[in-house]
Amino acid sequence: INSEVRDTDMSSEEEPKYQTPPTCDLLSLLLKNRRPTGAVNEVWPNLYIGDAATAQDKTLLATLEITHVVNAADGPQHIDTGPRFYKDTNVLYHGVEAADCRDFDLSPFFTETADFIHGALSQKGKVLVHCARGISRSATLVLAFLMIKERLTLVEAAEVVCSRRNILPNVGFLNQLCLLDSSLALQRRT
């Protein structure tokens, strides 16, 4: 039995496993190489992150050929677009009523939103994920989608998105993404 344990230990030393970075390292990654980004950016094929003004500009959405909208700031206290706002378009709507504060738990929405985005993209749709400024709530949901459905690590997902848009999820959301990253890494090992 001991030799089996030693063999396992040696293989883990030879092949370093991915580790979720601490939040401070993630912040450094998100803050490096920042450059001006517009109101809306394509951060993954047919997946866009944008601000509230983009989501409310139906002409722009038509020009971008957006078929699905995820509002990460849904509700009367936030950006109250909703399915009725898009009723004169062919846009399918998914709302997440989230506050951009470190104490808000966005993680219960990770899987359902990832499923919505994945479903849209698999039907050749184009998805806009937005919140007020397209920096924190929407970025968190896009990172979660890339981790859950595209099997990227948190670092890989952040690098992909940051190469196309400046994002800065609040510290609470970053911690939730770290927990997701650790749990997905464990699932992949088993």
The 8 nearest C-alpha neighbors of each residue, nearest first, counted from 0:
[[1, 3, 2, 4, 5, 6, 7, 8],
 [2, 0, 4, 3, 5, 6, 7, 8],
 [1, 3, 5, 4, 0, 6, 7, 8],
 [4, 2, 6, 0, 1, 5, 7, 8],
 [3, 5, 1, 7, 2, 6, 8, 0],
 [4, 6, 8, 2, 7, 3, 9, 1],
 [7, 5, 3, 9, 8, 4, 2, 10],
 [6, 8, 4, 10, 5, 9, 3, 11],
 [9, 7, 5, 11, 6, 10, 4, 12],
 [8, 10, 12, 6, 11, 7, 5, 13],
 [9, 11, 13, 7, 12, 8, 14, 6],
 [10, 12, 14, 8, 9, 13, 15, 7],
 [13, 11, 9, 10, 14, 15, 8, 16],
 [14, 12, 10, 11, 9, 15, 8, 16],
 [13, 15, 11, 12, 10, 16, 9, 17],
 [16, 14, 12, 11, 13, 17, 10, 18],
 [15, 17, 14, 18, 11, 12, 184, 13],
 [18, 16, 15, 19, 184, 152, 20, 181],
 [17, 19, 20, 16, 181, 184, 180, 15],
 [18, 20, 181, 177, 180, 21, 17, 153],
 [21, 19, 18, 24, 22, 25, 177, 154],
 [20, 22, 24, 23, 25, 19, 177, 174],
 [21, 23, 25, 24, 26, 20, 173, 174],
 [22, 24, 26, 25, 21, 27, 20, 28],
 [25, 23, 27, 26, 22, 21, 20, 28],
 [24, 26, 22, 28, 27, 23, 29, 20],
 [25, 27, 29, 23, 28, 24, 30, 22],
 [26, 28, 24, 30, 25, 29, 31, 23],
 [27, 29, 25, 26, 30, 31, 24, 158],
 [30, 28, 26, 27, 31, 25, 167, 161],
 [29, 31, 27, 28, 26, 33, 32, 167],
 [32, 30, 28, 33, 29, 27, 26, 161],
 [33, 31, 34, 30, 29, 162, 161, 28],
 [34, 32, 31, 165, 30, 35, 161, 29],
 [33, 35, 36, 32, 165, 164, 163, 31],
 [36, 34, 37, 33, 165, 164, 163, 38],
 [37, 35, 164, 34, 165, 38, 40, 163],
 [36, 38, 39, 40, 35, 164, 49, 165],
 [37, 39, 49, 50, 53, 36, 40, 133],
 [40, 38, 49, 37, 48, 47, 50, 53],
 [41, 39, 47, 48, 42, 164, 49, 37],
 [40, 42, 47, 46, 43, 48, 45, 44],
 [41, 43, 160, 163, 47, 40, 46, 48],
 [44, 42, 46, 41, 45, 47, 160, 159],
 [43, 45, 46, 41, 42, 47, 125, 120],
 [46, 44, 125, 43, 126, 47, 41, 120],
 [47, 45, 126, 43, 44, 41, 125, 42],
 [48, 46, 41, 127, 40, 42, 126, 128],
 [49, 47, 128, 40, 39, 129, 127, 133],
 [48, 50, 39, 133, 129, 38, 53, 128],
 [49, 51, 132, 133, 131, 129, 53, 52],
 [50, 52, 131, 54, 53, 130, 55, 129],
 [53, 51, 55, 54, 50, 56, 38, 131],
 [54, 52, 56, 51, 55, 50, 49, 38],
 [53, 55, 51, 52, 56, 50, 129, 60],
 [54, 56, 52, 53, 57, 51, 80, 84],
 [57, 55, 53, 59, 58, 54, 52, 60],
 [56, 58, 60, 59, 55, 61, 54, 88],
 [59, 57, 61, 60, 56, 62, 63, 55],
 [58, 60, 62, 61, 56, 57, 63, 53],
 [61, 59, 57, 63, 65, 58, 62, 64],
 [60, 62, 64, 58, 59, 63, 57, 65],
 [61, 63, 59, 64, 60, 58, 65, 57],
 [62, 64, 60, 61, 65, 59, 125, 58],
 [65, 63, 61, 62, 60, 66, 125, 124],
 [66, 64, 125, 60, 63, 126, 67, 61],
 [65, 67, 90, 125, 124, 126, 64, 91],
 [68, 66, 91, 126, 90, 65, 92, 125],
 [69, 67, 127, 92, 126, 128, 93, 70],
 [68, 70, 128, 93, 94, 92, 71, 127],
 [69, 71, 94, 129, 72, 73, 130, 95],
 [70, 72, 95, 130, 137, 73, 136, 129],
 [73, 71, 130, 96, 97, 70, 77, 78],
 [74, 72, 96, 94, 95, 78, 70, 79],
 [73, 75, 79, 77, 76, 96, 78, 72],
 [74, 76, 79, 77, 78, 73, 80, 96],
 [77, 75, 74, 78, 79, 73, 72, 96],
 [76, 78, 74, 75, 72, 73, 79, 96],
 [79, 77, 73, 72, 80, 74, 75, 76],
 [78, 80, 74, 75, 73, 81, 77, 76],
 [81, 79, 84, 78, 82, 83, 73, 55],
 [80, 82, 83, 84, 79, 92, 94, 73],
 [81, 83, 85, 84, 92, 86, 80, 91],
 [84, 82, 86, 85, 81, 80, 87, 92],
 [83, 85, 80, 82, 81, 86, 87, 55],
 [84, 86, 88, 83, 82, 87, 90, 81],
 [87, 85, 83, 88, 84, 82, 89, 90],
 [88, 86, 85, 89, 84, 83, 90, 57],
 [89, 87, 85, 86, 90, 57, 61, 91],
 [88, 90, 66, 91, 87, 86, 85, 67],
 [91, 89, 66, 67, 88, 85, 92, 68],
 [92, 90, 67, 68, 66, 89, 93, 82],
 [93, 91, 68, 82, 67, 69, 90, 94],
 [92, 94, 69, 68, 70, 95, 91, 115],
 [95, 93, 70, 73, 69, 71, 96, 92],
 [94, 96, 71, 73, 97, 70, 72, 93],
 [95, 97, 73, 72, 74, 71, 94, 98],
 [98, 96, 72, 95, 71, 99, 105, 73],
 [97, 99, 100, 103, 72, 96, 136, 77],
 [100, 98, 136, 97, 101, 135, 103, 169],
 [101, 99, 102, 103, 98, 169, 171, 172],
 [100, 102, 171, 103, 170, 169, 172, 99],
 [101, 103, 100, 171, 104, 172, 99, 98],
 [102, 104, 100, 101, 105, 98, 99, 97],
 [105, 103, 106, 102, 107, 172, 175, 171],
 [104, 106, 107, 108, 103, 97, 172, 109],
 [105, 107, 109, 108, 104, 175, 176, 110],
 [108, 106, 105, 109, 104, 110, 111, 112],
 [109, 107, 106, 111, 105, 110, 112, 95],
 [110, 108, 106, 112, 107, 111, 143, 113],
 [111, 109, 113, 112, 108, 114, 107, 147],
 [112, 110, 114, 113, 108, 109, 115, 107],
 [111, 113, 115, 114, 110, 109, 108, 116],
 [112, 114, 144, 110, 116, 115, 111, 117],
 [113, 115, 117, 111, 112, 116, 118, 110],
 [116, 114, 112, 118, 113, 117, 119, 111],
 [117, 115, 119, 113, 118, 114, 120, 112],
 [118, 116, 114, 120, 119, 115, 113, 121],
 [117, 119, 115, 121, 116, 120, 114, 122],
 [120, 118, 124, 116, 122, 117, 121, 115],
 [121, 119, 124, 123, 117, 122, 118, 116],
 [120, 122, 118, 123, 119, 117, 124, 116],
 [123, 121, 119, 120, 124, 118, 117, 125],
 [124, 122, 120, 121, 119, 125, 45, 118],
 [125, 123, 120, 119, 122, 66, 126, 67],
 [124, 126, 45, 65, 66, 46, 67, 120],
 [125, 127, 67, 46, 68, 65, 47, 66],
 [128, 126, 47, 68, 48, 69, 46, 129],
 [129, 127, 69, 48, 137, 68, 70, 47],
 [130, 128, 49, 137, 70, 50, 133, 48],
 [129, 131, 72, 71, 133, 137, 50, 132],
 [132, 130, 51, 50, 133, 72, 129, 78],
 [131, 133, 50, 134, 130, 51, 49, 129],
 [134, 132, 50, 49, 130, 129, 137, 48],
 [133, 135, 166, 167, 132, 138, 168, 137],
 [168, 134, 136, 138, 167, 137, 139, 169],
 [137, 135, 139, 138, 71, 130, 99, 140],
 [138, 136, 129, 140, 139, 130, 71, 128],
 [137, 139, 141, 135, 140, 136, 134, 142],
 [140, 138, 142, 136, 137, 141, 135, 168],
 [139, 141, 143, 137, 138, 142, 109, 144],
 [142, 140, 144, 138, 143, 139, 145, 137],
 [141, 143, 145, 139, 144, 140, 156, 138],
 [142, 144, 140, 146, 141, 145, 109, 147],
 [145, 143, 113, 141, 147, 146, 142, 148],
 [146, 144, 149, 142, 143, 148, 147, 151],
 [145, 147, 151, 150, 143, 144, 149, 152],
 [148, 146, 144, 150, 145, 143, 149, 113],
 [147, 149, 150, 145, 144, 146, 113, 117],
 [148, 150, 145, 151, 146, 147, 144, 156],
 [151, 149, 146, 148, 147, 145, 152, 183],
 [152, 150, 146, 149, 155, 156, 145, 153],
 [151, 153, 155, 154, 146, 156, 180, 150],
 [152, 154, 156, 155, 180, 157, 146, 151],
 [153, 155, 157, 152, 156, 158, 25, 20],
 [156, 154, 158, 152, 157, 153, 151, 159],
 [155, 157, 153, 159, 158, 154, 151, 142],
 [156, 158, 154, 160, 155, 159, 161, 153],
 [157, 159, 155, 161, 156, 160, 162, 154],
 [160, 158, 156, 162, 157, 161, 155, 42],
 [159, 161, 42, 157, 162, 163, 158, 164],
 [162, 160, 164, 158, 163, 165, 159, 157],
 [161, 163, 159, 160, 158, 164, 42, 165],
 [162, 164, 161, 160, 42, 40, 41, 159],
 [165, 163, 161, 36, 160, 162, 166, 40],
 [164, 166, 161, 33, 36, 167, 134, 34],
 [167, 165, 134, 164, 138, 135, 168, 161],
 [166, 168, 135, 134, 169, 29, 165, 138],
 [135, 169, 167, 172, 139, 173, 134, 166],
 [168, 170, 172, 171, 101, 135, 173, 167],
 [171, 169, 173, 172, 101, 174, 168, 22],
 [170, 172, 101, 174, 173, 169, 102, 175],
 [171, 173, 175, 174, 169, 170, 168, 176],
 [174, 172, 170, 176, 175, 171, 168, 177],
 [173, 175, 177, 171, 172, 176, 170, 178],
 [176, 174, 172, 178, 177, 173, 106, 179],
 [175, 177, 179, 173, 178, 174, 180, 172],
 [178, 176, 180, 174, 175, 179, 181, 173],
 [179, 177, 175, 181, 176, 180, 182, 174],
 [180, 178, 176, 182, 177, 181, 183, 175],
 [179, 181, 177, 183, 178, 182, 153, 176],
 [182, 180, 184, 178, 179, 183, 19, 177],
 [181, 183, 179, 185, 184, 180, 178, 186],
 [184, 182, 186, 180, 185, 181, 179, 187],
 [185, 183, 181, 187, 182, 186, 180, 188],
 [184, 186, 182, 188, 183, 187, 181, 189],
 [187, 185, 183, 189, 184, 188, 182, 181],
 [186, 188, 184, 185, 189, 183, 182, 150],
 [189, 187, 185, 186, 184, 183, 16, 182],
 [188, 186, 187, 185, 184, 183, 182, 181]]
